[in-house]
Amino acid sequence: MKKNVVILTGAGMSAESGLKTFRDADGLWEGHDVMEVASPQGFENNPELVLDFYNQRRRQLLEVTPNKAHKALVTLEEHFKVTIITQNVDDLHERAGSSHVVHLHGELLKVRSTMGGQPIPWRSNLVLGDTCEKGYQLRPHIVWFGEEVPMMGRAMELTAMADFLLIIGTSMQVYPAAGLIDFVPKGTPIYFVDPKPSIKGNPLNKLYVIPEKATEGVPTVVADLIDKAP
């Protein structure tokens, strides 16, 4: 039986594809207070601003491609049962070929009704007047600040089954996602790939820190894991 590799990815995973990170000095919030464009209150106060913000992000996403790190993770599926839990709202993992991706913070290429319901694939601009079949305005399928993270429970369950945990391009400082590391079984090796590592070791787990960008560090870790495959 294949062992479980659970992978947590953040903005640093996609930065080298050309997607700006959210919290860097040149990040997506530049020129906007975060609550203006990523909160229910912001959407209520100025829906046109919020829709335009995500329309720009959506157009940018459609212009970029998966990088070496995304593609390297796909090769793990030949040797392990792989689950990617991502904080990113892009679809670069899927485009690279990964088959099991859990999106904690929603998906940029989907929208949903302001009254709830299932998300709808959406690749064009979203404007006021675009409604669901019941006549309610559509909104980005993004988990905004102050909203619940619907996939968090599933992410906890998956992390609790990890034989190996790989963390890529995330500071592990933002909750609730940062709390997932607490669900890893005792003794599970943890690999942390980030050029500015900010994670602290846990005496219950082996921690391997790779202080490199995703495109440099991930292929190295993938090769090491494949060597450890049964």
Secondary structure by P-SEA (a helix, b strand, c coil): cbbbbbbbbccccccccccccccccccccccccccccccaaaaaacaaaaaaaaaaaaaaaaaccccaaaaaaaaccccccccccccccccccccccccbbbbccccccbbbbccccbbbbbccccccccccccccccccccccccccccaaaaaaaaaaaccbbbbccccccccccccccccccccbbbbbbcccccbbbbccbbbbbbcccccccaaaaaaaaaaacc
